[in-house]
Amino acid sequence: MRTLQLHNTGVEEVRAVLVGIDTGKDDFPESMAELALLAESAGSIPSASVIGRRGSVDPSLFIRSGKANELLRAMKEHDAELAIVNHAISPTQQRNLERHLGKHVIDRTGLILDIFAQRAKSHLGKTQVELANVRYRMSRLVRAWSHLERQKGGIGLRGGPGETQMELDRRMLATKAKRLEAELAKLQRQQRTQRRARARNEVFSVSLVGYTNAGKSTLFNALTKAGTYAADQLFATLDTTSRRVHLEEGRQIVLSDTVGFIRELPHQLVEAFRATLDETVHADLILHVIDACSPVAKEQQAQVEAVLKEIGADGIPRLEVMNKIDLMPQTFTKGAHIERDIHGVPYRVFISAQAGMGLDLLRECLCEFAHRTDKLKVEHADVHHQKAHGDLLQPLTDRPETADFDFHSTRNYSPNTP
């Protein structure tokens, strides 16, 4: 299958034209802005955008012929070699659009997979990304070259129809997928062994989750002094990192930083990254890091919640960490503080990991959750059953609705505004 690598290898970056269909969703402008950031993260230069507005897509080209011609003119004008579509498109639509443009076309799923392939460093991360790529390629064999339509016979089969090249490619990819799945299963067994060791030592485990670029790795470094890579870019880190955090009275917890989430996260990645996301599923507490100054923070939070539900982690107690409050005007925030439910349990804390604001309050919350869990473990013998139902801590329904953070009060605010 023909693919275009966007990796930055020191050569001139690839110019790209972004393509989007506005179907009336409120977050469409933010989605297109996010696509530009994704393109830059992959090593390309977004040079122009072509936007269509309609309720449905064209089954042949994804965009109507008029927009396809407009896209062709834009690519010629900007000398672009790549069209990036802000949606998941079918193999047939991708093939037809490439034939019409005479240029490469990649959809949102393929773009995210390319970024993941660049950023994975550990053996586990590389295996997961490779498996996701294999599954993606298996679903797109239809767009391969014309030689896939030819048939060839082997010894003893002359004169008969042999296997098509497409069938051979599909078998090869299926074999590779099985090998990678077996390798992932082995790595998951190793992870389970490590988790059992932590459970025997009664170590309280905390998992960081959040939308990509919400500041998870920065917060992880601030709490653990681990020095892991953190940057103002999408998917700066992929590999799960776990470190011990020392709290008051000699108490220790294990904090794990996980891959960031994003809207329309490819299903292939969710499936392949279950080995990484297992750290979240088996955590005692989830810290959901939210970019408090983002104009679409509410929508980003919903995307994370959807993925947590998909991997079976929606029942685990969690604490919302409203990050980057130092970038917000004082009229929008009370500064670093803790919000509690009617039972006095923390459910939201406002901090700035970059500026170091509120980290002492976050540590205070972690201590409270750890002590509360210890107390409940004494009271309840069947702790694993309780964790499976997510009732180790007070249910989320007991939180005061009037205390919800007004994300939309910052919708028109930009951190770059003087």
Residue, then its C-alpha position, 0 to 999 in steps of 0.5 A: m500500500r502506498t503511504l506518505q511519511l510525514h516524519n521530519t527527517g531534516v528535508e524540506e517539510v511537506r506543504a499541505v492543504l486542509v479539507g473540512i466539511d462543516t456539518g453544523k457542529d459548534d466545535f468545527p472551527e476548533s476542530m480545524a484549528e486542531l487539525a492544523l496543529l496535528a499537521e504541524s506535529a506530523g512535520s507538514i506545513p498547513s498552507a491553506s484550507v478548503i471548507g465545505r458546508r453541507g449535511s452529508v458527504d459525497p460517497s465518491l470524493f467525500i467532497r463535491s466535485g466543485k470543492a474537489n476542483e477548488l482543492l485542486r486549484a488551492m494545491k497548485e497555487h500553494d505548491a502543496e503535495l498533500a491534502i489532509v481531510n479533517h474526517a475519517i474517509s473511506p478507502t474508495q473516497q481516498r483513492n478517487l480523491e487522489r486520482h482527481l488531485g494527482k496528489h497524496v491524500i490522508d485523513r485524520t486517522g492516518l495523520i494521528l497514526d503517523i504522529f504516534a509512529q514518530r513519538a513512540k519510544s518504548h518497546l510497548g509503545k512501538t508495538q502498539v503503534e505498529l499494530a494500529n498501523v497494520r489494522y489501518r492498512m488492512s482496512r484500506l487494501v482496496r486503494a492499492w495499485s492496479h497490480l492487486e487485480r492481477q492473478k497469478g498461479g503457482i507450481g501445479l496451478r498453471g492455467g488456474p486462477g491463483e491468489t490475487q495480490m490483494e489476498l496475499d497482502r491481506r494474509m501477510l498483514a493478518t499474520k503480522a497482526k497476530r504476531l503483534e497481538a501475541e507480543l502485546a499479550k506478553l507485555q500485558r502479562q508483565q504489566r499485570t505482574q507489576r500491578r500485583a506486586r504493587a497491590r501486595n504492597e498496598v500502594f495507592s495508584v493514581s493515573l493521569v488522563g486528559y486531552t492532549n496538551a492539557g499539561k499532563s506531563t508537566l504536572f507529572n514532572a512537577l509532582t515526581k521530578a521525573g524530567t519526562y519530555a513535555a512540550d506545547q504540542l499535541f501528543a508530546t509523549l505516548d509511553t506510560t511512565s510511572r513514578r513514586v510520589h512521596l506525600e506527608e507522613g511517609r506516605q507513597i503513591v504511584l503516579s502514572d502518566t498516560v497517552g493524551f486523548i483527542r476528539e475522534l481518536p482512531h478506533q485502531l489506536v484505542e484497541a492497540f493502546r489498551a496495554t497502555l490504558d490498562e494502567t488507567v483501568h486498574a488505578d485507584l484514582i484518576l486525575h483528569v487534567i483539564d486545560a481550564c483556559s481552553p475555549v472548548a474545555k467542556e467539549q474536550q472533557a466530554q471526549v476524555e469521558a467517552v474514551l474512559k467509558e469505552i475502555g471500562a474506566d468510567g466507574i473509577p473515582r476521579l479528581e478533576v484538575m483544572n490546569k493552567i489557571d495562571l493563563m486566565p484573568q483573575t475575573f475568571t478564577k479564584g486562584a488555586h483552590i479545592e472544590r468539595d462535594i456535600h460530603g466534603v470529598p474533593y472533586r475539583v482542584f484548580i492549579s497551574a503545573q507550569a507555575g507551581m500554583g496549587l500543587d500543595l492543594l493537589r497533594e492534600c487531595l491525594c492524601e485524602f483519597a489515599h487515607r479514605t481508600d485505606k479506611l474503606k479497605v478495612e471496612h469492606a473485605d471484598v475490595h475488588h468488587q467495590k472497585a469494579h462498581g466504582d463506589l470506593l469513593q462518593p459517587l459523582t452524582d453527589r456533587p453539587e451541580t451549582a458548583d460546576f465550572d463555567f467553561h464557556s465563560t472563557r470561550n472568547y478569552s485567549p491566553n495570548t490576549p494582553 
